[in-house]
Amino acid sequence: VIWAEGRTQGDFDVIETPIGYLPKYDDLKALFKLELDKDYSQEDYIEQFKGLMGLFSFLMRLILKKMKML
């Protein structure tokens, strides 16, 4: 929520993906340290968002099959 609020204020950049905007790793790492006093590794970041990308990939394959493009 803090990232989303900061995003609307122009405090954070995004990674544009076909499924929407994703936070950049460095922004989340800083927020985890500042707000939670916790470390946030690149492995944590990948784990957090790989499910979304996997879902997108699955949906795209399904759409392409239905359109007989795959």
HUBEL-V340089 format. One record per helix or strand of 2 or more residues. SS is the DSSP state (h for helix, s for strand). FROM is the first residue (numbers start at 0). TO is the last residue. If there is no record, write none. Layout:
# HUBEL-V340089
SS;FROM;TO + SS;FROM;TO
This chain:
# HUBEL-V340089
h;1;7 + s;13;16 + s;19;22 + h;24;35 + h;41;65
